């Protein structure tokens, strides 16, 4: 049984300009998620399209402008209320290196072959597997 209104959380699988790595973020908070990896992003606001939320979250949380591309995988349930949707993205030319998020202690550019080596949050695991099969 779900409680409240379903909430969509978007993630950005930001591909480095050379196409060889994707940006991953390690959680530092809350405590029970600390040390786990995920894609940067956040909640979609009321009336906002998913792709617009990806752009906004990257701007607010990473300090970079992105162009959003294809969706990665299917919806992934986070819990009874939250559902994760991840999109490929690329930083606009001339952007600074992204800065760590409020709830993250580390950002890392990770190659396709090393993605599954990280300790991902459970909802991200099937998305990471799908990302390995996609063209970046």
N, C-alpha and C positions, 0 to 999 in steps of 0.2 A: 504494500500500500504506500503510495507517495503522500508526502505531506507538503502542502502549499503548492504554489505555482512552479512548474518545472523551470529550471534555469539552465541556459546554455552557456558553457564556458568555451571560449575559443583559444586555440594554441597556434603559434606561428612556428613552422619548421623553416627557419630562415636559412636559405642556401647561400654560402659564401660566393663571392663574385666569380671565383675560378670553377665553381660547381663541384668542388672536391670535398666539401664539409658542410655540416648543418649546425646551427647554434643550439646548444643545449644548456639548461639552467639547473643548478643543484639547489634544492630547497634548504633553507636554514630555519624556517618556521612554517607552521607550528611544530612543536617538538616531535610529535609522532611521525612527521613527514621529513624531518631533517635528515640530510644525506641522500635522499632520493632525487632522481633526475626527472625533468619534465621539459616541455616546450614552453617558452615564454607566452604569456597571454593573460586572459582574465574574463570576467563576466560580460555578457552581451547586455547592454542597457535596453530598457523598454523602448520599443519602436525602432531599434537599431538593427541593421542588417549584419549578418555574421562577418562579412568581409570588411565592413566599416569598423566593426569592433576590433578586428585584427589590426587594422591601420592605427586606430586610436590607442590601443594597448601598447603597440610597439613604440609609438610616439611618447606616450606618458611614462611607460615603465622602462624603456631602453634608451630613449632619446634619439631614435632613428626613424626615418621615413621608409616605408616599404611599399612594394607593389605585391598584391596578393594574387596567387596562382591557384592551381588545382587543389581540390579537397583531397586529404590523405585518409584513406580507409573509411570506415563507417562510424556512426555515433558510438561513443564509449561511455558506459554508465560509470559515474564517479561514485554516486550513492543514490538514495531514493529521490533526491531532489535535483542533483546536478548531472548534466550530460556534457561530455567533451567532444568538440569538433576541431580538428587540426587542418590547417591549410599550408601549402607551400607558400613561401614568400621570398622576395629578394629585396635587399636594401637598395634604395635609390643611389645613383652615383654621387660621390662626394660626401657620403655620410661618415660621421665619426665611428670609431669602434663602439659597439653597444656597451652600456654600463650595467652592472648587476642590479637586479630588482630588489625591492624592499624585503621580500621574503626569500631571497636567494643570496648565497655567499660566493657563488662562482658561476661564471659563464664560460663555456668552452666550445670551440669549433671542433666537431667530431666527424671523422671520416665515415663513410658508409660501412666499411668493414669493422669499425670499432663501436658502432651504435649499440649493438646487443651486449657489449661488454659492460655497459653502465647499469647501475642498479635503479631501474625505472620505477615510477609509480605504477601500480597495477593497471589503471585505465590506459596508460600510454603504451604498454607492451605490444598489443596487437597493432597499434598505429605505427610503432617503430618497425615492426616486422613488415608491414605494408610499404613503408617508406623505402625499405631496402630493395623493393621490386620496381619502384617508380623511376621514371626518367626525371632527373633534376634539371 
